[in-house]
């Protein structure tokens, strides 16, 4: 059975294609349109998925949307009625959009599918999954577990904001839910908004900012904003928030409680903002730990946990769950946000219609295939595309020579663009569309942030480390292939700060080297670890292995191949433009090698201001 999954119309629209439970292809629409978090119907992603599978539209047996629009509309109406007359201005703005478009999403979907091919618009093929079931399925079915507890946490689906499910063999059953407006994801987004970042985009900035602050407001949040029970269930005091019926996340009582209005994006970051970030992060971790401990106690023999939903991208909390120890095995869906809902919707539909079996079929130990599920480009195509773009490049004759040249550039301290194989599905670059650097350099983190990525200087970078070496450098001895677990740097790799350095606060700590790999060591000695496995990405594994031979260090700085506000690069042309628009010095696309100082200066671009800031 060939099933196409779709997520769209909110943010991070995507498409995924599976055949008999095997994941063939998946991609976000933003990578094709070059619009960050593109919410539009994913026509380009659908076209890619079909082409990747060499499948004609008529061969698709089911088209599954990742949520149920009528249930969402029901929640909207009931919420406005519950809060009336408050929120009328928001209601007046929302209703025309819903009545004119979203309420009739089935017709809109069929119309958009018909524009691709009439064979896709067969009404009998169209199905709708529930939002949290889509998330849960996206995590459980690709996991290596035959049974697991599945925890989904996000802003809101139709009604659910948090849900637990039990996976047993091929059966996945939702068991409990917390409903809107009580939402851990929306609590975090409220602080994202209040500290001056974009909701549904800047939450990871709050997570990265948190170690610069102290959780001074954590108890105040627990006392005033959120009532958390021993099992992690919770309720939010809505008098402090405005998201249920308003046009902002927080209300006047929130401003009064925390000492002033929300920070404007153009305002400087102050220590108070760092303390607020640290506080909501600490509260989030506390809630999640209470939940996972309670779920583990209820699970009986099952010692496995799967995570999905936007909150599952909080890799600091994930690391705390792992170290807390209620579960032996943890699997986090790499596209944990709404994009992954497309994949989950397809998987949920497949296993719902498939005859029951005793055990879940696992195609491979890593059914996500390293999350390398996007487009790849043949060498001849790469050369033609780069030549048409005006690039000056040389071509190496085998992968070993490519690895040698790239490892030498990294060891020499150069910032390297790396565009190889199939593009990653999800928000993280995992060694297919990455910017790489030497983690031993005390200046690399600041240089990449300010001169290559053009983003805030406080943002941390992730280490890619050979799986067999991870426990020598980090307090972690588990797989973390999707960069979704934060772990401390090993004590023996750390550098003790001087008494004077210890007195520094906030971003002043940034320029103080804290370990043997300062470029990937955050101010609290933590790192967002990606373990690299030979089986899923042999070329990237070979590159890190060669870098280790040259330097003794089996770690590379790995950040996504883009600048701030730009989607991760997809095509060779995207890579070349980003190369020419930033201060990346060396670029490897397939077996094509490019040096910045050999390019035509007339092709230099200003990427610093090319994209709307995220």
C-alpha positions as CSV (number, residue, x, y, z in Angstrom):
1,X,0.0,0.0,0.0
2,X,1.4,3.4,-1.1
3,X,0.3,6.2,1.3
4,X,1.0,10.0,1.0
5,X,0.9,12.0,4.2
6,X,0.4,15.8,4.3
7,X,0.7,18.5,6.9
8,X,-0.2,22.1,5.9
9,X,-1.9,25.4,6.6
10,X,-0.4,26.2,9.9
11,X,3.4,26.1,9.8
12,X,6.1,23.8,8.5
13,X,4.0,22.1,5.9
14,X,5.5,18.8,4.6
15,X,4.8,15.6,2.7
16,X,5.9,12.1,3.3
17,X,5.4,8.9,1.3
18,X,5.5,5.3,2.7
19,X,5.0,1.9,1.0
20,X,3.9,-1.0,3.1
21,X,5.2,0.8,6.2
22,X,8.6,1.6,4.8
23,X,9.5,5.3,4.7
24,X,10.5,6.3,1.1
25,X,10.7,10.1,1.2
26,X,9.8,13.1,3.3
27,X,10.5,16.8,3.0
28,X,9.3,20.2,4.2
29,X,7.9,22.6,1.7
30,X,10.2,25.4,2.9
31,X,13.2,23.7,1.4
32,X,11.7,24.1,-2.1
33,X,10.0,27.5,-1.8
34,X,12.8,29.1,0.3
35,X,10.2,30.5,2.7
36,X,11.0,29.7,6.3
37,X,8.3,27.6,8.0
38,X,6.2,27.8,4.8
39,X,2.6,26.9,5.8
40,X,1.2,26.5,2.2
41,X,0.0,23.3,0.6
42,X,3.2,21.3,0.0
43,X,2.9,20.8,-3.8
44,X,6.7,20.8,-4.3
45,X,7.3,18.3,-1.4
46,X,4.6,16.0,-2.8
47,X,6.1,16.1,-6.3
48,X,9.5,15.3,-4.8
49,X,8.2,12.3,-2.8
50,X,6.4,10.8,-5.9
51,X,9.5,11.3,-8.0
52,X,11.8,9.8,-5.4
53,X,9.7,6.7,-5.2
54,X,9.2,6.6,-9.0
55,X,5.5,6.4,-8.3
56,X,2.7,7.7,-10.5
57,X,-0.1,9.7,-8.7
58,X,-2.6,7.0,-9.7
59,X,-0.6,4.4,-7.7
60,X,-1.2,6.3,-4.4
61,X,-3.7,4.3,-2.4
62,X,-4.4,6.8,0.4
63,X,-3.8,10.6,1.0
64,X,-3.9,11.4,4.7
65,X,-4.0,14.8,6.3
66,X,-2.4,15.2,9.7
67,X,-5.3,16.6,11.6
68,X,-9.1,17.0,11.7
69,X,-10.1,20.6,10.7
70,X,-13.7,20.3,12.0
71,X,-12.5,19.4,15.5
72,X,-10.2,22.3,15.4
73,X,-13.0,24.6,14.4
74,X,-15.1,23.2,17.3
75,X,-12.3,24.1,19.7
76,X,-12.1,27.6,18.3
77,X,-15.9,28.2,18.6
78,X,-16.1,26.7,22.1
79,X,-13.1,28.7,23.3
80,X,-14.6,32.0,22.1
81,X,-17.9,31.2,23.7
82,X,-16.3,30.3,27.0
83,X,-14.4,33.6,27.1
84,X,-17.0,35.9,25.6
85,X,-17.3,38.8,25.3
86,X,-13.5,38.9,25.7
87,X,-11.7,38.2,22.5
88,X,-14.3,39.5,20.1
89,X,-11.7,41.4,18.0
90,X,-9.7,38.2,17.5
91,X,-12.9,36.2,16.8
92,X,-13.9,38.8,14.1
93,X,-10.5,38.4,12.4
94,X,-10.4,34.6,12.6
95,X,-14.0,33.7,11.5
96,X,-13.8,35.0,7.9
97,X,-10.6,32.9,7.3
98,X,-12.2,29.8,8.8
99,X,-15.5,30.1,7.1
100,X,-14.0,31.1,3.8
101,X,-11.2,28.5,3.7
102,X,-10.2,26.4,6.7
103,X,-13.6,25.0,7.5
104,X,-13.8,23.6,4.0
105,X,-10.3,22.2,4.1
106,X,-11.4,18.9,2.5
107,X,-12.4,20.8,-0.6
108,X,-9.3,22.9,-0.5
109,X,-7.1,19.8,-0.2
110,X,-8.9,18.0,-3.1
111,X,-8.6,21.2,-5.3
112,X,-4.8,21.4,-4.5
113,X,-4.3,17.7,-5.1
114,X,-6.2,17.9,-8.4
115,X,-3.8,20.7,-9.6
116,X,-0.9,18.2,-9.1
117,X,-2.8,15.3,-10.7
118,X,-6.5,14.4,-10.8
119,X,-5.7,10.9,-9.7
120,X,-4.6,12.2,-6.3
121,X,-8.0,14.0,-5.8
122,X,-10.1,10.8,-5.6
123,X,-12.4,11.5,-2.6
124,X,-12.3,7.8,-1.7
125,X,-8.6,8.0,-1.0
126,X,-8.6,11.0,1.3
127,X,-8.4,10.4,5.1
128,X,-7.9,12.6,8.2
129,X,-5.9,11.7,11.2
130,X,-6.0,13.3,14.6
131,X,-3.1,15.7,15.3
132,X,-1.7,13.9,18.3
133,X,-2.2,10.5,16.9
134,X,-0.2,11.7,13.9
135,X,2.6,12.8,16.2
136,X,2.5,9.6,18.3
137,X,2.6,7.4,15.2
138,X,5.5,9.4,13.7
139,X,7.6,8.5,16.8
140,X,6.4,5.0,17.7
141,X,6.3,3.2,14.3
142,X,9.8,4.2,13.2
143,X,11.3,3.5,16.6
144,X,13.2,0.2,17.2
145,X,10.8,-0.8,20.0
146,X,8.2,-3.5,19.9
147,X,6.4,-1.8,22.8
148,X,6.7,1.7,24.2
149,X,5.0,4.6,26.0
150,X,4.6,7.5,23.7
151,X,4.5,11.1,25.0
152,X,3.4,13.9,22.7
153,X,3.7,17.5,23.8
154,X,3.1,20.6,21.7
155,X,1.1,23.9,21.5
156,X,-2.2,22.4,20.5
157,X,-3.7,20.1,18.0
158,X,-7.5,19.9,17.7
159,X,-8.1,19.9,21.5
160,X,-5.1,18.0,22.9
161,X,-1.9,19.8,24.0
162,X,-0.3,16.8,25.7
163,X,-1.1,13.1,25.2
164,X,0.1,9.7,26.3
165,X,-0.2,6.6,24.2
166,X,0.8,3.0,24.5
167,X,2.4,1.1,21.6
168,X,2.2,-2.7,21.6
169,X,3.3,-4.5,18.5
170,X,1.5,-2.8,15.6
171,X,-1.3,-1.3,17.8
172,X,-1.0,2.3,19.0
173,X,-3.6,3.5,21.5
174,X,-4.0,7.0,22.9
175,X,-4.7,6.7,26.7
176,X,-4.9,10.2,28.2
177,X,-4.8,13.8,27.2
178,X,-4.5,17.3,28.5
179,X,-6.7,19.8,26.6
180,X,-6.4,23.4,25.4
181,X,-6.0,26.0,26.8
182,X,-3.7,24.2,29.2
183,X,-0.5,23.7,27.2
184,X,3.2,23.3,28.1
185,X,4.1,24.2,24.6
186,X,2.1,27.4,24.8
187,X,3.6,28.3,28.2
188,X,7.0,28.0,26.6
189,X,5.8,30.0,23.6
190,X,4.5,32.7,25.9
191,X,8.0,33.2,27.3
192,X,9.3,33.1,23.7
193,X,7.0,36.0,22.9
194,X,7.7,37.9,26.1
195,X,11.5,37.7,25.6
196,X,11.2,39.1,22.1
197,X,11.5,36.0,19.8
198,X,9.0,34.7,17.3
199,X,6.5,32.1,18.4
200,X,6.8,28.8,16.5
201,X,10.3,29.7,15.5
202,X,12.3,31.2,18.4
203,X,11.6,28.6,21.1
204,X,15.0,27.0,20.5
205,X,16.6,30.4,21.1
206,X,15.0,30.5,24.6
207,X,16.4,27.1,25.2
208,X,19.9,28.3,24.1
209,X,19.6,31.5,26.1
210,X,18.6,29.7,29.3
211,X,22.2,28.6,30.5
212,X,23.2,32.3,30.6
213,X,20.6,33.0,33.3
214,X,19.5,31.8,36.7
215,X,16.0,30.3,37.2
216,X,15.0,33.1,39.5
217,X,11.4,33.2,38.4
218,X,10.8,29.4,38.3
219,X,9.0,29.3,41.7
220,X,6.9,32.3,40.7
221,X,5.9,30.5,37.5
222,X,4.9,27.4,39.5
223,X,3.1,29.5,42.1
224,X,1.2,31.8,39.8
225,X,1.1,30.5,36.2
226,X,1.0,26.7,36.3
227,X,-0.4,24.3,38.8
228,X,1.5,21.0,38.4
229,X,0.5,17.8,40.0
230,X,2.7,14.9,41.1
231,X,2.1,13.0,37.8
232,X,2.9,16.0,35.7
233,X,-0.6,16.9,34.8
234,X,-1.2,20.7,34.9
235,X,-3.4,23.7,34.5
236,X,-2.5,27.2,33.5
237,X,-4.1,30.3,35.0
238,X,-5.5,31.9,31.9
239,X,-5.8,35.4,33.5
240,X,-2.1,35.8,32.7
241,X,-2.3,34.8,29.1
242,X,-3.9,36.2,25.9
243,X,-3.5,33.3,23.4
244,X,-6.9,31.7,23.9
245,X,-8.8,34.6,22.4
246,X,-6.4,37.4,21.8
247,X,-3.8,38.4,19.3
248,X,-0.8,38.2,21.6
249,X,0.6,35.4,23.8
250,X,0.6,37.3,27.2
251,X,-1.7,39.7,28.9
252,X,-1.3,42.7,31.3
253,X,-1.2,40.5,34.4
254,X,1.8,38.7,32.9
255,X,3.6,42.0,32.2
256,X,2.9,43.2,35.8
257,X,4.1,39.9,37.3
258,X,7.4,40.0,35.5
259,X,8.1,43.7,35.7
260,X,7.3,45.2,32.4
261,X,6.1,44.8,28.8
262,X,7.4,42.1,26.4
263,X,10.8,42.8,24.9
264,X,10.8,44.1,21.4
265,X,12.9,42.1,18.9
266,X,15.2,45.1,18.4
267,X,15.7,45.7,22.1
268,X,19.0,44.5,23.7
269,X,18.9,41.3,25.6
270,X,19.3,41.9,29.4
271,X,20.1,39.6,32.3
272,X,16.4,39.6,33.2
273,X,15.6,38.0,29.8
274,X,18.2,35.3,30.4
275,X,16.8,34.6,33.8
276,X,13.3,34.3,32.4
277,X,14.6,31.8,29.8
278,X,16.3,29.8,32.5
279,X,13.1,29.9,34.6
280,X,10.7,28.6,31.9
281,X,13.2,26.0,30.9
282,X,13.5,24.7,34.5
283,X,9.8,24.6,34.9
284,X,9.4,22.7,31.5
285,X,12.0,20.2,32.7
286,X,10.2,19.7,36.0
287,X,6.8,19.1,34.3
288,X,8.3,16.7,31.8
289,X,10.2,14.7,34.4
290,X,7.1,14.3,36.6
291,X,5.2,13.1,33.5
292,X,7.8,10.6,32.4
293,X,8.3,9.2,35.9
294,X,4.5,8.7,36.3
295,X,4.2,7.1,32.9
296,X,7.1,4.8,33.6
297,X,5.5,3.7,36.9
298,X,2.2,3.0,35.0
299,X,3.9,1.2,32.1
300,X,4.8,-2.0,33.9
301,X,7.1,-4.1,31.8
302,X,7.6,-1.5,29.0
303,X,10.8,0.4,29.6
304,X,10.8,2.3,26.3
305,X,9.7,5.9,25.6
306,X,9.0,7.6,22.3
307,X,8.7,11.4,22.1
308,X,7.1,13.7,19.5
309,X,5.4,17.1,19.2
310,X,7.2,20.5,19.2
311,X,8.2,20.2,22.9
312,X,10.1,17.0,22.1
313,X,12.6,19.3,20.2
314,X,13.7,20.6,23.6
315,X,16.8,18.5,23.7
316,X,17.9,19.8,27.1
317,X,14.7,18.3,28.6
318,X,15.3,15.1,26.6
319,X,18.8,14.8,28.1
320,X,17.3,15.2,31.6
321,X,14.8,12.4,30.9
322,X,17.6,10.0,29.8
323,X,19.8,10.8,32.8
324,X,16.8,10.6,35.2
325,X,16.5,6.9,34.2
326,X,12.8,6.0,34.3
327,X,13.2,4.5,30.8
328,X,15.9,2.3,29.3
329,X,15.4,3.3,25.7
330,X,14.3,6.7,24.3
331,X,13.5,7.5,20.7
332,X,12.7,11.0,19.6
333,X,11.2,11.6,16.2
334,X,13.7,13.9,14.4
335,X,10.9,15.9,12.7
336,X,9.0,16.1,16.0
337,X,7.1,19.3,15.0
338,X,4.2,19.7,12.6
339,X,6.3,18.6,9.6
340,X,6.6,15.1,11.2
341,X,2.8,15.0,11.4
342,X,2.8,14.2,7.6
343,X,4.8,11.1,8.2
344,X,2.8,10.1,11.3
345,X,-0.5,10.5,9.5
346,X,0.6,8.1,6.7
347,X,2.0,5.6,9.2
348,X,-1.2,5.8,11.4
349,X,-3.4,5.1,8.3
350,X,-1.2,2.2,7.2
351,X,-1.3,0.4,10.5
352,X,-5.0,1.2,11.0
353,X,-5.9,-0.6,7.8
354,X,-3.3,-3.3,7.9
355,X,-4.4,-6.7,9.3
356,X,-3.3,-7.1,12.9
357,X,0.1,-8.9,13.4
358,X,1.7,-10.2,16.5
359,X,4.8,-7.9,16.4
360,X,5.6,-4.6,14.8
361,X,7.5,-5.0,11.6
362,X,10.8,-3.0,11.6
363,X,12.2,-2.5,8.1
364,X,15.6,-1.5,9.5
365,X,17.1,-0.9,13.0
366,X,16.8,2.8,12.0
367,X,13.5,3.0,10.1
368,X,14.0,6.8,9.7
369,X,17.2,6.0,7.7
370,X,19.1,8.6,9.6
371,X,16.4,11.1,8.6
372,X,18.1,11.4,5.2
373,X,14.8,11.3,3.4
374,X,15.0,14.4,1.1
375,X,16.4,15.1,-2.4
376,X,19.8,14.0,-3.6
377,X,21.6,15.1,-6.7
378,X,23.6,13.1,-9.2
379,X,27.2,14.2,-9.8
380,X,26.6,15.2,-13.4
381,X,23.6,17.2,-12.3
382,X,25.6,18.9,-9.6
383,X,28.3,19.9,-12.0
384,X,25.8,21.3,-14.6
385,X,24.0,23.3,-11.9
386,X,27.1,24.8,-10.4
387,X,28.5,25.7,-13.8
388,X,25.2,27.4,-14.7
389,X,25.5,29.4,-11.5
390,X,29.0,30.6,-12.4
391,X,30.8,28.6,-9.8
392,X,34.5,27.8,-10.1
393,X,35.2,24.3,-8.9
394,X,37.4,21.2,-9.3
395,X,36.1,17.6,-9.3
396,X,37.8,14.9,-7.3
397,X,37.7,11.4,-8.6
398,X,36.7,9.5,-5.5
399,X,35.1,10.0,-2.1
400,X,38.5,9.4,-0.3
401,X,40.0,12.4,-2.0
402,X,36.9,14.5,-1.1
403,X,37.3,13.5,2.5
404,X,41.0,14.3,2.5
405,X,40.6,17.8,1.1
406,X,37.7,18.6,3.4
407,X,39.3,17.3,6.5
408,X,42.4,19.3,5.7
409,X,40.3,22.5,5.3
410,X,38.7,21.8,8.7
411,X,42.0,21.1,10.4
412,X,43.2,24.4,9.0
413,X,40.4,26.3,10.7
414,X,38.2,27.0,7.7
415,X,34.4,27.1,7.8
416,X,33.2,24.4,5.5
417,X,29.9,24.0,3.6
418,X,29.0,20.3,3.2
419,X,26.2,19.3,0.7
420,X,26.1,15.5,0.3
421,X,23.5,12.8,-0.4
422,X,19.9,13.1,0.6
423,X,18.7,16.1,2.5
424,X,17.6,15.7,6.1
425,X,13.9,15.7,7.2
426,X,13.3,17.9,10.2
427,X,14.8,21.0,11.6
428,X,18.4,19.7,12.2
429,X,21.2,19.4,9.8
430,X,22.8,16.0,10.4
431,X,25.7,15.9,8.0
432,X,24.0,16.2,4.7
433,X,23.3,19.9,4.5
434,X,25.7,21.2,7.1
435,X,28.2,24.0,7.9
436,X,31.2,22.4,9.6
437,X,34.1,23.7,11.7
438,X,36.9,22.7,14.1
439,X,35.5,22.4,17.6
440,X,38.9,23.0,19.2
441,X,39.0,26.6,18.0
442,X,38.2,29.1,20.8
443,X,37.0,31.6,18.1
444,X,35.0,29.2,15.9
445,X,31.6,29.6,17.7
446,X,31.6,33.4,17.6
447,X,32.9,33.5,14.1
448,X,30.3,31.1,12.8
449,X,27.5,33.0,14.6
450,X,28.5,36.5,13.5
451,X,30.2,36.0,10.2
452,X,28.7,32.9,8.6
453,X,25.2,32.4,10.2
454,X,24.6,36.2,10.8
455,X,22.7,35.3,14.0
456,X,22.8,36.1,17.7
457,X,26.1,35.5,19.3
458,X,24.7,33.5,22.3
459,X,23.5,30.7,20.1
460,X,25.3,27.3,20.8
461,X,26.5,24.9,18.1
462,X,26.2,21.1,18.2
463,X,29.0,18.5,18.1
464,X,28.9,15.6,15.6
465,X,30.9,12.8,17.2
466,X,31.8,9.3,16.1
467,X,29.4,7.0,18.0
468,X,32.2,4.8,19.4
469,X,33.9,7.9,20.8
470,X,30.9,9.7,22.4
471,X,31.5,8.5,25.9
472,X,35.1,9.7,25.9
473,X,34.0,13.3,25.3
474,X,30.5,13.5,26.8
475,X,28.6,12.1,29.7
476,X,26.6,10.0,27.3
477,X,26.8,6.4,26.2
478,X,23.7,6.1,24.0
479,X,22.7,6.8,20.4
480,X,21.8,10.4,19.7
481,X,21.7,10.3,15.9
482,X,19.2,13.2,15.5
483,X,20.9,15.8,17.7
484,X,18.0,15.7,20.2
485,X,19.9,14.8,23.4
486,X,21.9,17.4,25.4
487,X,24.7,15.9,27.6
488,X,27.5,17.4,29.7
489,X,31.0,17.5,28.4
490,X,33.2,15.0,30.3
491,X,34.8,16.6,33.4
492,X,38.3,15.7,32.2
493,X,37.7,17.6,28.9
494,X,36.6,20.8,30.7
495,X,38.7,23.8,31.5
496,X,38.3,25.3,35.0
497,X,37.3,28.9,34.8
498,X,39.4,31.4,36.8
499,X,38.0,33.3,39.7
500,X,37.7,36.4,37.6
501,X,35.9,34.5,34.8
502,X,33.5,33.0,37.3
503,X,32.3,36.5,38.1
504,X,31.1,37.1,34.5
505,X,27.4,37.1,33.8
506,X,25.4,36.2,30.7
507,X,26.9,36.6,27.3
508,X,30.2,37.9,28.7
509,X,30.9,34.2,29.4
510,X,30.7,33.4,25.7
511,X,34.3,34.3,24.9
512,X,35.7,32.1,27.7
513,X,36.9,28.7,26.5
514,X,35.4,26.1,28.7
515,X,36.8,22.8,27.4
516,X,39.1,21.1,24.8
517,X,36.2,21.6,22.3
518,X,35.1,25.2,23.2
519,X,33.2,25.8,20.0
520,X,30.5,23.2,21.0
521,X,30.6,23.6,24.8
522,X,27.8,25.8,26.1
523,X,28.2,28.1,29.1
524,X,26.9,25.4,31.4
525,X,29.4,22.8,30.0
526,X,26.6,21.1,28.0
527,X,26.4,20.1,24.3
528,X,23.7,19.1,21.9
529,X,25.2,15.8,20.8
530,X,24.8,14.1,17.4
531,X,26.3,10.6,17.3
532,X,27.5,9.7,13.8
533,X,27.0,6.1,12.6
534,X,28.8,4.5,9.7
535,X,25.7,2.6,8.6
536,X,23.5,5.7,8.0
537,X,26.0,8.2,6.8
538,X,29.3,6.5,5.7
539,X,30.7,9.6,4.0
540,X,30.2,11.9,7.0
541,X,31.5,9.2,9.2
542,X,34.6,8.9,7.0
543,X,35.1,12.7,7.2
544,X,35.1,12.8,11.0
545,X,37.3,9.8,11.1
546,X,39.9,11.5,8.9
547,X,39.7,14.7,11.0
548,X,40.3,12.5,14.0
549,X,43.4,11.0,12.4
550,X,44.7,14.6,11.6
551,X,43.9,16.2,14.9
552,X,43.2,13.5,17.5
553,X,39.7,14.9,17.9
554,X,36.7,12.8,16.7
555,X,34.3,15.8,16.9
556,X,33.2,18.4,14.4
557,X,31.1,21.6,14.8
558,X,27.9,20.9,12.9
559,X,25.3,23.6,12.2
560,X,22.6,23.8,9.5
561,X,23.7,25.0,6.1
562,X,21.8,28.3,6.0
563,X,22.0,31.9,7.4
564,X,19.6,33.2,9.9
565,X,16.0,33.3,8.6
566,X,16.8,31.1,5.6
567,X,15.6,27.5,5.3
568,X,18.3,24.9,5.1
569,X,19.8,24.7,1.6
570,X,18.3,22.0,-0.7
571,X,19.8,22.3,-4.2
572,X,23.5,22.8,-5.2
573,X,22.5,26.3,-6.3
574,X,21.2,27.0,-2.9
575,X,24.5,25.9,-1.4
576,X,26.5,28.0,-3.8
577,X,24.4,31.1,-3.1
578,X,24.8,30.7,0.6
579,X,28.5,30.1,0.1
580,X,28.8,33.3,-1.8
581,X,26.6,35.2,0.6
582,X,28.5,34.3,3.8
583,X,32.0,33.9,4.9
584,X,32.2,30.1,4.4
585,X,35.6,29.5,2.9
586,X,35.4,25.9,1.5
587,X,32.4,24.2,-0.1
588,X,32.0,20.5,-1.0
589,X,28.9,19.6,-3.1
590,X,29.0,16.0,-4.2
591,X,32.6,15.6,-5.5
592,X,32.8,19.2,-6.5
593,X,35.2,21.3,-4.4
594,X,35.0,25.1,-4.2
595,X,37.4,27.6,-2.6
596,X,36.0,31.1,-1.9
597,X,39.2,32.9,-3.0
598,X,38.9,31.4,-6.5
599,X,35.3,32.5,-7.1
600,X,34.2,35.5,-9.3
601,X,33.9,38.5,-6.9
602,X,31.0,39.8,-8.9
603,X,28.9,36.8,-7.7
604,X,29.3,37.7,-4.1
605,X,25.9,38.2,-2.4
606,X,24.8,40.1,0.7
607,X,23.1,37.3,2.7
608,X,23.3,39.2,6.0
609,X,20.1,41.1,5.2
610,X,18.7,38.8,2.6
611,X,16.1,37.0,4.8
612,X,13.5,38.1,7.2
613,X,14.9,37.4,10.7
614,X,13.5,34.4,12.5
